[in-house]
Amino acid sequence: MTRIIHVVDFADGYHVPNEIDVASLTTCEVVPDGQYVRLHFEDAFGFPRTLRLTSSCVQQLVMTLPQLLSRALQAQRADASVRAVFPLGEWRLEAAAESNDFILTMRTPDGFEVAFSLSAATLAGIASAVEEPGSTTGQAWYPGFLLPDWR
């Protein structure tokens, strides 16, 4: 069997045989045991392709892609203040099981969802930032910051 490898020569001189130019993501799925996900897409030549990723690799991508998207937007617009921002559709705050932390889940109207673990100190810092105009950033941990017991 003959295997054809598409080699793309770019105008800027790059010759990259190991890159796949993805035209569009078509579907995605989680395998039954949850160990892998499959991302089905169409390449620049119109061929269907599948990328199989471990769940830990997907977690790494999820943690990396938002910053990469912001960096791409900054480069496209030549403006370091640009970043990817998504509209918030709904949010939920709940106590974490077997922990003193809270879980803040945020979801966009189109279904993108992310959850964060927050300590009581971080939650208090966010509340303080909302109450004090001009206070716009904070840290996830405030050394020496004492809070009343909220439970």
C-alpha positions in Angstrom: 0.0 0.0 0.0 1.3 3.4 -0.9 0.9 6.1 1.7 0.7 9.7 0.4 2.1 12.4 2.7 1.1 15.9 2.0 4.0 18.3 2.3 3.1 21.9 2.3 5.6 24.6 1.2 4.5 27.9 2.6 5.2 31.3 1.0 7.4 32.3 4.0 9.8 29.4 3.3 8.5 26.9 5.9 8.4 23.3 4.8 6.4 21.4 7.4 5.5 17.7 6.7 4.2 17.0 10.2 1.7 19.8 10.4 -1.9 19.3 9.5 -3.7 22.4 8.2 -7.2 22.0 9.7 -10.0 23.6 7.7 -12.8 22.9 10.1 -13.8 20.8 13.2 -16.6 18.5 12.2 -17.5 16.4 15.3 -16.0 15.2 18.5 -16.7 12.3 20.8 -15.6 10.7 24.0 -14.8 7.0 23.9 -17.0 4.9 26.2 -14.4 4.4 28.9 -13.5 8.1 29.0 -9.8 7.6 28.4 -9.7 9.3 25.0 -11.6 11.9 23.0 -11.7 12.0 19.2 -11.7 15.3 17.3 -12.9 14.7 13.8 -12.0 17.4 11.3 -11.5 18.2 7.7 -8.0 19.1 6.5 -7.1 21.8 4.0 -7.3 19.2 1.2 -10.8 18.2 2.1 -9.9 14.9 3.6 -11.6 13.8 6.9 -9.1 13.3 9.7 -9.3 12.3 13.4 -7.1 13.4 16.2 -7.2 11.0 19.2 -6.2 12.6 22.5 -5.9 11.2 26.1 -8.1 12.9 28.6 -5.0 14.4 30.3 -4.0 15.8 27.0 -7.4 17.4 26.6 -7.0 19.0 30.0 -3.7 20.4 28.9 -5.3 21.8 25.8 -8.2 23.3 27.7 -5.7 25.1 30.0 -3.6 26.3 27.0 -6.1 27.3 24.3 -7.6 30.4 25.8 -4.2 32.1 26.2 -3.2 31.0 22.7 -6.4 32.5 21.3 -5.7 35.8 23.1 -2.2 35.8 21.8 -3.4 35.2 18.3 -5.9 38.0 18.5 -3.3 40.3 20.0 -0.9 39.5 17.0 -3.7 40.0 14.5 -4.7 43.4 15.8 -1.2 44.5 17.0 -2.8 45.3 20.3 -1.5 43.7 23.5 -4.7 44.6 25.4 -7.0 42.4 23.2 -8.1 39.1 24.7 -10.7 36.5 24.1 -13.8 37.3 26.1 -17.0 35.2 26.2 -20.5 36.2 27.3 -21.6 34.7 30.6 -25.0 33.0 30.3 -25.3 31.5 33.8 -23.2 30.7 36.8 -23.5 28.5 39.9 -21.6 28.7 43.2 -21.6 25.6 45.4 -19.6 24.1 48.3 -17.0 21.6 47.2 -17.5 18.1 48.7 -15.0 17.2 51.4 -13.3 20.6 51.3 -13.7 24.1 52.6 -13.5 25.5 49.1 -16.3 26.5 46.7 -16.8 25.6 43.1 -17.7 28.4 40.7 -19.2 27.1 37.4 -19.7 29.5 34.6 -21.4 28.7 31.3 -21.8 30.7 28.1 -25.2 30.8 26.3 -23.9 28.4 23.7 -22.8 25.7 26.2 -19.1 26.4 26.9 -18.6 25.6 30.6 -15.7 26.0 33.0 -15.5 25.5 36.7 -13.0 26.9 39.2 -12.2 26.0 42.8 -12.2 29.0 45.0 -11.1 29.4 48.6 -13.2 31.6 51.0 -10.3 34.2 50.8 -10.5 34.3 47.0 -14.3 34.7 47.1 -14.0 37.5 49.6 -11.4 39.2 47.4 -13.8 39.0 44.4 -16.6 40.4 46.5 -14.3 43.2 47.7 -13.3 44.1 44.1 -17.0 44.3 43.1 -17.8 46.6 46.1 -14.7 48.9 45.5 -14.7 50.4 42.0 -11.2 50.7 40.7 -10.1 47.5 42.4 -9.9 45.2 39.4 -7.4 42.5 40.0 -6.7 40.1 42.8 -4.7 37.0 43.8 -6.0 33.6 44.4 -4.6 33.6 47.9 -4.2 36.4 50.4 -1.5 35.7 53.0 -2.6 36.8 56.4 -6.1 37.6 55.3 -8.6 36.4 58.0 -12.1 35.7 57.2 -15.1 34.9 59.3 -16.4 31.3 59.1 -18.9 31.4 56.3 -20.3 27.9 57.0 
